Amino acid sequence: ILSGLFLFASFATNASDFLLNEYSVVTIGDFESGSGTHIAGSTFVGGDYTGGKSDLGQSLKQNAGIDVLTVAGTMKANVSTFQNDIVLSSTQNKINNTSKNKNANQTKLSSKVTLSSVGTVKFSSDLDAIKADYKTQLENSSEYFASLETNSKLVTTNNKQNNKLTVNNELGDNGIAVFSLDGFTSIFNARNQSIELAGNNISDLSAIVINVAGNDLSIANNSNINGSFNNKEISSKVIWNFYEATSIDLGSQKFVGAILAPLATVTQTGGNIYGSVGAFSLITNAEINVPTNVDITSSELKKAIAVPEPTSLILLLIAFAGLFYQRKMLNV
C-alpha cells in the first residue's frame, strides 16, 4: 500500500517538472544535426536522429547515471558523448563492443555503436509512451504561457533599430514577466539592430515569458540580442514561446533564451543557442547550452503540465482499495 502511494507521489512530482529545465533539447519528431553541433545537457529525440558528428553532454555530471541521449526512433548519426548513459528504442542499432574509443572519456555512436569503458547503451520499449507524455507537457506548457495576461511591454527607439523588452517594475518576487509580440517582424527585421531586456527587478522574477504569435517566422541576419540577455542568470529565465509557429528559421544568428515551439520545425545554420530547445523537430549545427532555470514552484505551470501516468493512477487506486479492505477486516 505504502509503496503504491510512494510511487504515485514520486511520479506526480517528476511529471510537474518543466522539461526545459531538465533537457537542453527535446524534440517530438526528428532531430537533424550538422557537423559541429554541441549540446551541453541531455537530449531527447522522439523521432529519428540523423546527421554528422556531434558532441553531447559536456556539462553533465560524469558517471552520474544520467541519460545523455535518448532516441525513440532510429539513429543514423555520429555522436560523441561524455561518460553518460544512452537509451535507444531497440536493438536495431547494432552494438559492437570490440572496438574502443581512443578517448576513454567518450562513447561514440553511429549507425553502429562503439562502446568505450565508460557509459552504457540501454534499450527501452517504453520510449513511445515517454514521447507522448513529453509532447503533452510541451504543448500544455506552451498553452499555459500563451494564456498569461501581458504585463510588460516592448519599447522601440531610433526608428525601430533599438528595441527594449521592458519588464513591469511592479512585479514582485517570483513573478512572471509576460510580453506579447506579433511575430519576428515586430523586432527582428531588416532594419532592426538590437533587442535588449530592461528592468530593475529582473533578477527577482521566476520567469520571463515572450509570447510570439505567427506561423512561419524567420530572423534577419543583422539582429542582435544584447544587454541583460547576456547575463546567464537572467537569460536562463527567458522563454520564447512560439505557440502558433510551424516553421522557425533562426538563420545564422546567436539566439538567447529557451525556445518553446511544440508545433514547429526549428532551423539554425550557425551561431549558438543560449538556452534549451523544445520543438516538434530541430535542424541545427549550433551549440546549444545548458537548460533553463525557470522556477515553477510558485506558479500555475506546475499544475498545468502535470500528466499522471495511467499505471501510477492504478497504483493509487490499488493503494486506496487496500486501505479500504484493511479497514473492513479490522472492523469485522
Buried (B, 14 or more C-beta within 10 A) or exposed (E): BEEBBEBBEEBBEEBBBBBBBBBBBBBBBBBBBBEBBBBBBBBBBBBBBBBBBBBBBBBBEEEEEBBBBBBBBBBEBBBBBBBBBBBBBEEEBEBEEEEEBEEEBBBBBBEEBBBBEBBEBEBBEEBEBBBBBBBBBBBBBBBBBBEBEEBBEBEBEEEEEBBBBBBBEEBEEBBBBBBBBEBBBBBBBEEBBBBBBBBEBBEEBBBBBBBBBBEEBBBBEBBBBBBBBBBEEBBBBBBBBBBBBBBBBBBEBBBBBBBBBBBBBBBBBBBBBBBBBBBBBBBBBBBBBBBBBBBBEEBEBBEBBBBBBEEBEEBBEBBEEBEEEEEEEEEE
